[in-house]
Structure formats: structure tokens, C-alpha cells
């Protein structure tokens, strides 16, 4: 008996469904825009605050790249080669800072918090690993923090910023692998984005400001040239983000 080919089989029906949904996806991406986030004054102000810190971070890494043009940069008197794992980790920390900002623009709260958490962990690993080999390889964040607290970048003035990073890291964990119910996203459709939730954005911005300020402060305390070698406009951005004590240190006033 011959098979009736007039009726679509299950595989054909599945293929059609996938094709139809892919067409809807294409239409969605063509109409996708984030400009609505700026239709609210509170949200615009929050994004402006975060943007300032993101810009300072980008400026900071550009200066680090310039200072290491000969292949090496000094941090706390120790040479860090551009070929070293720690330099790549430091670069990745800044990448995470930018990724976190981009995710927040789209209302991707969980990825925004995850990227910020990664920026903290990777930045600490980079700076601790310069003098402590185990910091490069340990897979335990608890162990990493124990190692880091005895490393030069996280002592003296750097200690208070290290403490801030530890606190923020703990808070960020409640948005990720140990997410509380209030921090769960429960999104089941891409059409829900960009998701415009002002209070969740405000919570992220607060953590973003503290984390980025502390990362940049530790770096400037490790090498004041990261501040001094920036162009005047770049220093203006730093002055909006860095604490007064860190700026005075960079200028040699303390």
C-alpha cells in the first residue's frame, strides 16, 4: 500500500513551525529598539550615571594599553607583561564591565549582574595573580579572596575598595547561581525585551557604580600613571568617578 504524501508528516509540521517562528524572530529583530528606555526621566538619569562609570573604565583600560605599549606595565612596582595570563584577565574584567552596561540597557537584569560579578572576580584574580601564582588557577572564589587579601593591591588604601568588591560580589550572587525569588527573571519570550523595570535598573546601577569605582581606584593606587597619563578630558571623567583620596594620591598630594 502506497503512503499518502498529501498530508504533512510530523517532521514536516515541526519544520514549518520552526520556519514560521524564525520569520517572526526576523521581524522582531527588525523592529527591536531600546530608545524607549530614554522616554522615562528616572531611567535616563540612571543610565547616565552608569554610562559615566563605563566610560571611565573604557578610558582607564585605554590608558593601561598605552602605558604597556612596550609590552610591560608596572602595578605596585611589579612588572605585568602583556603576554601574561593576568593581563588577559585584567582586559577581560573591563570587557565584563562593558558587557554588564550593554545588558542593562536592554533590561537583561540577570546577565547584567552576572557580567558585573565576573568583572569583580576576574579583576581580583588578575591583580592578585601578579604576585600569587595560586590566584591564577584556583577555582574557588572563597580561596581567591583569601589569597587576594594578602596581596599588595588590596592593602592600605586598597583594602577598603577590596572590602567593597567582596560585599558587592556577595550581593550579585543573589541574582545569579543563588538567585532569590525576588531576583528571578522568569522570562519565557524574547518579545518581553527590552524590559523596562526602573527599580531593578536602579539596583544594578548602585552596584555598578560601587564596583567600577573600586576597581578603578585599586588600579590607580597601583600605578598613578593610569590617572596622570590620561588626556585632560579623560582625567575629567576620572574626577567624576574616583574618590577624592584616590585622586589626591594620583596627584602626589598624599
C-alpha positions as CSV (number, residue, x, y, z in Angstrom):
1,X,0.0,0.0,0.0
2,X,1.4,3.3,-1.0
3,X,1.9,6.1,1.6
4,X,-0.4,9.1,1.3
5,X,2.0,12.1,0.7
6,X,-0.8,14.6,0.7
7,X,-0.7,15.0,4.5
8,X,2.4,16.5,6.1
9,X,4.2,14.1,8.4
10,X,5.4,15.1,11.9
11,X,8.8,16.2,10.8
12,X,7.4,18.5,8.1
13,X,5.0,20.0,10.6
14,X,7.8,20.7,13.0
15,X,9.9,22.2,10.2
16,X,7.1,24.5,9.3
17,X,6.6,25.6,12.9
18,X,10.3,26.4,13.2
19,X,10.3,28.3,9.9
20,X,7.3,30.3,10.9
21,X,8.8,31.2,14.3
22,X,12.1,32.1,12.7
23,X,10.3,34.5,10.4
24,X,8.7,36.1,13.5
25,X,12.1,36.3,15.1
26,X,13.5,38.2,12.0
27,X,10.5,40.6,12.1
28,X,11.1,41.1,15.9
29,X,14.8,41.9,15.4
30,X,14.0,44.4,12.6
31,X,11.6,46.3,14.9
32,X,13.7,45.9,18.0
33,X,14.8,49.2,19.7
34,X,16.0,50.3,23.1
35,X,15.2,54.0,22.7
36,X,12.1,53.6,24.9
37,X,14.3,53.4,27.9
38,X,15.0,57.1,27.5
39,X,11.3,58.0,27.4
40,X,11.5,58.0,31.2
41,X,13.4,60.7,33.0
42,X,14.3,58.5,36.0
43,X,15.6,55.7,33.7
44,X,17.6,58.2,31.6
45,X,19.3,59.6,34.7
46,X,20.1,56.1,35.9
47,X,21.7,55.1,32.5
48,X,23.6,58.4,32.5
49,X,25.1,57.5,35.9
50,X,26.1,54.1,34.7
51,X,27.4,55.4,31.4
52,X,29.8,57.8,33.3
53,X,31.3,54.8,35.1
54,X,31.5,52.7,32.0
55,X,33.3,55.5,30.1
56,X,35.8,55.9,33.0
57,X,36.5,52.2,32.8
58,X,37.0,52.3,29.0
59,X,39.3,55.3,29.4
60,X,41.2,53.5,32.1
61,X,41.9,50.4,30.0
62,X,42.9,52.6,27.0
63,X,45.5,54.3,29.2
64,X,46.7,50.9,30.5
65,X,47.1,49.7,26.9
66,X,49.1,52.9,26.1
67,X,51.3,52.5,29.2
68,X,52.0,48.9,28.2
69,X,52.9,49.8,24.6
70,X,56.4,48.4,25.2
71,X,54.9,45.1,26.4
72,X,55.0,45.7,30.1
73,X,53.2,47.8,32.7
74,X,54.1,48.2,36.4
75,X,51.5,47.7,39.1
76,X,52.6,48.1,42.7
77,X,56.2,48.0,41.5
78,X,55.8,44.6,39.8
79,X,56.1,44.1,36.1
80,X,53.0,42.8,34.3
81,X,53.7,41.6,30.7
82,X,51.0,41.8,28.1
83,X,51.7,38.2,27.4
84,X,50.8,37.2,30.9
85,X,47.6,35.5,31.9
86,X,47.0,38.3,34.4
87,X,47.0,40.9,31.7
88,X,44.4,39.0,29.7
89,X,42.3,38.6,32.9
90,X,42.5,42.3,33.5
91,X,41.4,43.0,30.0
92,X,38.5,40.6,30.4
93,X,37.4,42.4,33.6
94,X,37.0,45.6,31.6
95,X,35.2,43.6,28.9
96,X,32.8,42.4,31.5
97,X,32.2,45.9,32.8
98,X,31.2,47.0,29.3
99,X,29.0,43.8,28.7
100,X,27.2,44.5,32.0
101,X,26.3,48.0,30.9
102,X,25.1,46.8,27.5
103,X,22.9,44.1,29.0
104,X,21.4,46.6,31.4
105,X,20.4,48.8,28.5
106,X,18.3,46.0,27.2
107,X,16.7,45.2,30.6
108,X,18.7,42.0,30.8
109,X,19.0,42.2,34.5
110,X,20.4,38.7,35.2
111,X,23.1,38.9,32.5
112,X,23.9,42.5,33.7
113,X,24.5,41.3,37.2
114,X,26.4,38.2,36.1
115,X,28.8,40.2,34.0
116,X,29.4,42.6,36.8
117,X,30.1,39.7,39.2
118,X,32.5,38.3,36.6
119,X,34.2,41.7,36.3
120,X,34.9,41.7,40.0
121,X,36.2,38.1,40.2
122,X,38.3,38.4,37.1
123,X,39.8,41.8,38.1
124,X,40.7,40.5,41.6
125,X,42.2,37.3,40.0
126,X,44.3,39.5,37.6
127,X,45.8,41.7,40.3
128,X,46.3,39.0,42.9
129,X,47.9,36.7,40.3
130,X,50.7,39.1,39.6
131,X,52.3,38.1,42.9
132,X,50.4,34.9,43.9
133,X,50.5,32.1,41.4
134,X,47.7,30.2,43.1
135,X,45.3,33.1,42.4
136,X,45.6,32.3,38.7
137,X,44.5,28.7,39.0
138,X,42.1,28.3,42.0
139,X,38.5,27.6,41.0
140,X,37.3,28.6,44.5
141,X,36.2,32.2,44.7
142,X,36.5,31.9,48.5
143,X,40.1,30.8,48.2
144,X,40.8,33.5,45.7
145,X,39.6,36.2,48.1
146,X,41.7,34.7,50.9
147,X,44.7,34.9,48.7
148,X,44.0,38.4,47.5
149,X,43.6,40.0,50.9
150,X,47.3,39.4,51.5
151,X,48.4,40.9,48.1
152,X,49.7,44.4,47.8
153,X,46.9,45.9,45.6
154,X,44.3,45.1,48.3
155,X,46.1,46.5,51.3
156,X,46.4,50.0,52.8
157,X,44.0,52.3,50.8
158,X,43.2,49.4,48.5
159,X,41.7,47.4,51.4
160,X,38.6,49.5,51.7
161,X,37.9,49.1,48.0
162,X,38.6,45.4,48.2
163,X,36.1,45.1,51.0
164,X,33.5,46.9,48.8
165,X,34.2,44.5,46.0
166,X,33.7,41.5,48.3
167,X,30.4,42.9,49.5
168,X,29.1,43.7,46.0
169,X,30.2,40.2,44.8
170,X,28.1,38.6,47.6
171,X,25.1,40.7,46.7
172,X,25.5,39.9,43.0
173,X,25.4,36.2,43.8
174,X,21.8,36.6,44.9
175,X,21.0,37.5,41.3
176,X,22.8,34.5,39.7
177,X,23.6,31.0,40.8
178,X,21.8,31.5,44.2
179,X,19.1,33.8,42.9
180,X,16.4,34.7,45.4
181,X,12.8,34.6,44.2
182,X,12.6,38.4,44.0
183,X,15.6,38.3,41.7
184,X,14.3,35.6,39.3
185,X,13.5,36.9,35.9
186,X,11.0,34.2,34.8
187,X,11.1,35.3,31.2
188,X,9.7,32.9,28.6
189,X,9.6,35.0,25.4
190,X,12.1,37.3,23.6
191,X,9.3,39.7,22.8
192,X,9.4,40.8,26.5
193,X,12.6,42.7,25.8
194,X,13.8,45.3,26.2
195,X,12.4,45.1,29.7
196,X,12.0,48.4,31.3
197,X,11.9,48.0,35.1
198,X,13.2,51.1,36.8
199,X,13.7,49.8,40.3
200,X,15.7,46.8,39.1
201,X,17.8,49.1,36.9
202,X,18.3,51.4,40.0
203,X,19.5,48.4,42.0
204,X,22.0,47.4,39.3
205,X,23.3,51.0,38.8
206,X,24.0,51.2,42.5
207,X,26.1,48.1,42.5
208,X,27.7,49.0,39.1
209,X,28.9,52.4,40.5
210,X,30.4,51.0,43.6
211,X,32.1,48.1,41.8
212,X,33.6,50.1,39.0
213,X,34.7,52.9,41.3
214,X,36.5,50.4,43.5
215,X,38.2,48.5,40.6
216,X,39.5,51.8,39.1
217,X,40.6,53.1,42.5
218,X,42.7,49.9,43.1
219,X,44.3,50.3,39.7
220,X,45.1,54.0,40.2
221,X,46.5,53.2,43.6
222,X,48.6,50.5,42.0
223,X,50.0,52.9,39.4
224,X,49.2,56.6,39.5
225,X,50.2,56.9,35.8
226,X,46.9,55.3,34.9
227,X,45.4,58.7,36.1
228,X,48.2,61.0,35.1
229,X,48.8,59.6,31.6
230,X,45.2,60.1,30.6
231,X,44.4,63.1,28.5
232,X,42.8,66.1,30.3
233,X,39.3,65.1,29.1
234,X,40.0,61.6,30.4
235,X,41.0,63.0,33.8
236,X,37.8,64.9,33.9
237,X,35.9,61.7,33.6
238,X,38.1,60.1,36.3
239,X,37.4,63.1,38.6
240,X,33.6,62.3,38.3
241,X,34.1,58.7,39.4
242,X,37.2,58.4,41.7
243,X,37.1,59.2,45.4
244,X,39.0,62.4,46.5
245,X,41.6,60.4,48.4
246,X,42.5,58.4,45.3
247,X,42.7,61.5,43.1
248,X,45.0,63.2,45.7
249,X,47.2,60.1,45.7
250,X,47.4,60.2,41.9
251,X,48.4,63.8,42.1
252,X,51.1,63.1,44.7
253,X,49.3,65.1,47.3
254,X,49.1,62.3,49.9
